[in-house]
Amino acid sequence: MRFVGTCFRAHDPRWAFKPISDEGAAIRGARFNPQGVPALYLGLSIMTAIKEISQGFAHRLDPTVLCSYDVDCEDVVDLTTEQGRGDVSVSMDEMRCAWASALAGGKRPISWSIYDRLVTQGVAGILVPSYASGADEEDRNLVLWNWGPTLPHQVEVFDPSGRLPRDQLSWS
């Protein structure tokens, strides 16, 4: 499917100069990307982005830079529906696995197998439920493995006033 819309991401202010960076996700790995694999995690709503960065503990929110993104991306698979999951043989158990616990125990999270299977089929990303603490049925994320400044996998940060820093020295 083609995803066209506005998405949101909350950043650690130290890295706000790289709003489309994949470095953090690639270094550590996350729910839907193995270590070493770039991924861009975007919330479909502002509140989803806040829940994701705070992991549901909004009363303990660290300083954050919230950005919006214009997304026009082909090759996205919608895993929020039973039909979408069935079309690509993805189970809810794979998606909602305790990925962080698996990593902490030295095991490979089963959710990484979703990436393994779909990227070989040319899938650029997935639309998924949010598994952040406090997320409800309406909270969704777009996880991209292939994106850039041009179509067919275009993602652009919305910064018409040029307020985002250009590098870490911009904070001085």
C-alpha positions in Angstrom: 0.0 0.0 0.0 1.0 3.6 -0.3 1.1 5.6 3.0 0.6 9.3 2.6 0.1 11.4 5.7 1.6 13.3 8.6 3.5 11.4 11.3 5.2 12.5 14.5 8.4 11.6 16.4 9.7 12.8 19.7 13.5 13.2 19.9 16.1 13.4 22.6 17.1 17.1 22.2 20.8 16.1 21.8 19.9 14.4 18.4 17.3 16.9 17.1 19.8 18.0 14.4 19.2 14.5 12.9 15.4 14.3 12.8 15.4 11.6 10.1 18.3 9.6 11.5 18.3 5.9 11.9 21.5 5.7 14.0 19.9 5.0 17.4 17.6 2.2 16.1 20.4 0.6 14.1 22.9 0.6 17.0 20.6 -1.0 19.5 17.9 -2.7 17.4 14.3 -2.3 18.4 11.0 -4.2 18.1 10.9 -4.3 14.3 14.6 -3.9 13.3 17.6 -6.0 14.1 20.8 -4.5 15.4 22.6 -2.9 12.5 19.4 -2.3 10.5 18.3 1.3 10.0 14.7 2.0 10.9 12.6 5.2 11.4 9.8 4.8 13.9 7.0 7.4 13.5 3.8 7.8 15.4 0.6 8.5 13.5 -0.5 10.9 16.2 1.3 13.3 18.6 0.0 11.4 21.6 1.4 8.1 20.2 4.8 9.7 19.7 4.7 11.0 23.3 3.6 7.5 24.6 6.5 5.9 22.6 9.2 8.2 24.0 7.9 8.1 27.6 6.8 4.5 27.5 3.5 5.5 29.1 5.0 7.5 32.0 4.0 11.0 30.8 4.5 12.3 34.3 8.2 11.5 34.0 8.8 12.9 30.5 12.4 13.9 29.8 13.0 17.1 27.7 11.9 16.2 24.2 11.8 17.8 20.7 8.6 16.9 18.9 8.7 17.0 15.1 6.1 16.3 12.4 6.9 14.6 9.1 5.4 14.6 5.7 5.4 11.0 4.5 4.6 9.6 1.0 5.8 6.1 0.9 5.1 3.1 -1.3 5.6 -0.5 -0.4 4.1 -0.3 3.1 2.3 -3.3 4.6 -0.6 -2.7 7.0 -0.1 -5.1 9.9 -2.9 -3.4 12.0 -5.6 -5.6 10.4 -6.1 -9.4 10.4 -6.2 -9.4 6.6 -3.0 -7.4 6.3 -1.2 -9.8 8.7 -2.6 -12.8 6.9 -1.5 -11.6 3.5 2.2 -11.7 4.7 1.9 -14.4 7.3 2.7 -12.3 10.4 1.2 -13.2 13.7 0.2 -11.0 16.6 2.5 -13.1 18.8 5.5 -12.1 16.6 4.5 -8.4 16.7 3.9 -8.1 20.5 6.8 -10.2 21.7 8.9 -9.0 24.7 11.7 -8.0 22.4 13.7 -6.0 25.0 13.6 -8.9 27.4 14.8 -11.3 24.7 17.7 -9.0 23.9 18.6 -8.6 27.6 18.6 -12.4 27.8 21.0 -12.7 24.8 18.3 -14.0 22.5 17.1 -12.7 19.1 13.5 -11.3 19.4 11.0 -13.2 17.2 9.7 -9.8 16.0 12.9 -9.4 14.0 11.7 -12.3 11.8 9.1 -9.9 10.4 11.9 -7.7 9.0 13.7 -10.7 7.7 10.7 -11.9 5.7 9.3 -8.6 4.5 12.4 -6.8 3.4 13.3 -9.6 1.0 9.9 -9.0 -0.6 10.7 -5.3 -1.2 8.7 -3.9 1.7 9.8 -0.5 2.7 7.9 -0.4 6.0 5.0 -1.5 8.1 2.0 0.1 9.8 1.7 -1.5 13.3 -0.1 -1.0 16.6 1.8 0.8 19.3 3.0 -1.4 22.1 4.0 1.4 24.4 2.7 1.4 27.9 -0.6 3.2 27.9 -1.2 2.7 24.2 -4.8 2.0 23.1 -6.3 0.6 20.0 -6.1 3.9 18.2 -2.3 4.3 18.7 -0.4 3.3 15.5 3.2 3.6 14.3 4.8 3.6 10.9 8.1 1.8 10.9 10.3 2.4 7.8 13.3 0.4 6.7 13.7 2.3 3.4 13.1 6.1 3.3 14.7 9.2 1.9 14.1 12.7 0.6 12.5 11.5 -2.7 9.7 9.3 -3.9 8.8 6.5 -3.8 9.8 6.4 -0.1 9.8 10.1 0.8 10.0 11.4 4.3 10.6 15.0 5.1 10.7 16.7 8.5 8.4 19.8 8.7 10.7 22.7 9.7 9.6 25.7 7.6 11.1 28.2 10.1 14.5 26.4 10.3 14.2 26.0 14.0 15.9 22.6 14.2 19.6 22.8 15.0 22.0 22.0 12.2 24.5 20.1 14.4 25.3 19.6 18.1 27.2 22.8 18.3 23.9 24.7 17.6 22.9 24.1 21.2 25.9 26.1 22.5 
